[in-house]
Amino acid sequence: MEPETLVRDHTVYACVMGSRAFGLATDTSDTDRRGVFLAPTALFWRFEKPPTHVEGPGEEQFSWELERFCELALRGNPNVLECLHSPLVEHLDDTGRELLALRGAFLSRRAHDTFTRYALGQRKKLDADVRRTGAPRWKHAMHLLRLLTSARDLLRTGELRIDVGDRREALLAVKRGEVAWPEVERWMARLGAETEQALHRSPLPPEPDHTRVADFLFRVRRDSALQTDADHEVVQGVVRGGRVGQG
């Protein structure tokens, strides 16, 4: 089965991400689309397994196979966790609804490590830009501030909200280069300190709920296999019936 076919015919959840989901879109913003597809169980019985992710077929489109998506979410991957909380959902079937109902099972204090690690990587790139050109890439600085704020609030409240709300104008001012870099650095440092403080009083559990997620994945794989068997029986019945009729 072609990767594009998996996305077209087997997507269980699709949403818009990026600036549009974060409440930071402008007239020139792209539309980033993310999705989750469920590869039919029968495809895993072959030597060549289905892909864990697919880029496309549309521009700025990326999809994960359900199992890979769950693995990354359980690890606290920021991009995947935020995908589950997009306010801009474009497609949702019954399996997708179950996946969204599990959002809380993926959240834990582990997010502190993953969000912080990702933020440090982005900060190093900004610092390198400053050393090389005298200024950071302001759009990236804006998104780092957004990510740090999201991480702090997640640890404080136990809920992941990705729309920036009333912080929009302050963040867009950073994107336009209207905030001096030293001030942005202080902003980042303050968010980092507040995130550390929030970790120690966080309502989040130490670890995600692996059992709930594993049960969900097992069930949808089983249902897919049973559907494949049912379809096979129908086909075989039609074939047998056709042969009898011809005789």
C-alpha positions, -999 to +999 in steps of 0.1 A: +000+000+000+014+034-010+021+058+018-002+084+003-030+059+003-025+052+040-029+089+047-058+094+024-078+063+034-068+055+069-063+088+088-080+088+122-071+123+133-060+154+114-054+190+126-038+223+118-006+231+137+020+259+137+011+296+140-025+291+131-031+267+160-009+288+184-030+319+177+001+336+161-009+335+125-005+365+102-015+371+066+017+353+054+016+323+077+017+288+062-009+262+071+009+232+087-012+201+088-005+171+110-023+138+112-024+102+126-032+072+104-040+036+114-022+012+092-043-020+087-031-047+109-026-071+080+002-049+067+023-058+097+021-095+088+044-088+058+082-086+058+080-050+047+062-031+074+041+000+069+059+034+074+060+050+108+054+084+093+045+099+059+054+134+046+027+147+023+009+142+001-001+179+006+024+207+012+033+212+048+016+179+057+030+152+080+014+122+095+024+095+120+012+059+122-008+055+153+017+033+172+046+056+165+025+086+175+016+070+208+052+060+215+064+096+210+035+110+230+043+087+259+079+100+258+066+135+261+076+147+227+065+184+225+054+184+189+033+153+193+017+163+226+008+197+211-007+180+180-031+162+203-042+196+217-047+216+185-079+237+186-081+233+148-093+197+141-100+189+105-108+152+106-118+128+134-132+093+132-142+070+161-106+059+167-095+095+166-121+104+192-107+076+215-072+090+209-082+125+219-101+111+250-067+096+260-049+130+260-045+131+297-029+096+298+001+109+278+008+138+302+033+135+330+061+154+347+083+138+320+072+167+298+095+189+319+126+171+306+114+168+270+102+204+267+133+217+284+156+196+263+140+208+231+140+244+243+178+242+251+184+230+216+165+259+201+183+283+224+217+271+213+207+279+177+196+314+186+228+320+205+248+309+175+228+333+153+236+361+177+273+353+176+273+351+139+251+379+128+245+400+159+208+391+161+187+359+165+161+347+140+132+365+157+105+342+145+123+313+162+128+334+194+091+340+195+082+303+192+108+295+219+091+319+242+057+303+234+071+268+240+086+278+274+053+294+284+034+263+274+057+241+294+054+262+325+016+264+323+014+226+317+034+219+348+014+244+368-021+233+358-018+198+344-033+210+312-017+217+278-031+247+261-013+258+229-032+289+219-012+319+233-044+339+240-037+374+253+001+370+249-003+372+211+007+408+206+037+406+230+050+375+211+044+391+177+064+421+188+093+397+194+088+382+159+090+417+144+123+424+162+108+451+183+120+437+216+158+439+224+176+406+226+187+412+262+151+417+272+141+385+254+169+366+272+156+378+305+121+367+295+134+333+287+153+330+319+123+340+340+102+314+322+129+288+328+130+295+365+092+295+368+091+261+350+115+246+375+094+259+404+062+245+388+078+211+385+079+206+422+043+214+428+029+200+396-004+181+396+009+159+368+018+122+376+054+112+375+049+090+345+022+087+317-004+060+319+012+033+296-014+007+305-044+028+292-025+036+260-013+000+254-049-013+259-062+013+234-036+003+208-041-034+213-079-030+208-077-009+176-051-034+162-074-063+170-104-046+155-085-039+124-074-075+121-110-088+127-122-064+100-096-077+076-107-113+083-144-103+078-135-087+045-116-117+034-145-140+042-168-118+021-145-119-008-140-157-006-178-161-004-183-140-035-156-160-053-171-193-043-206-181-052-193-170-086-178-203-093-209-222-083-230-199-106-207-206-135-210-243-130 
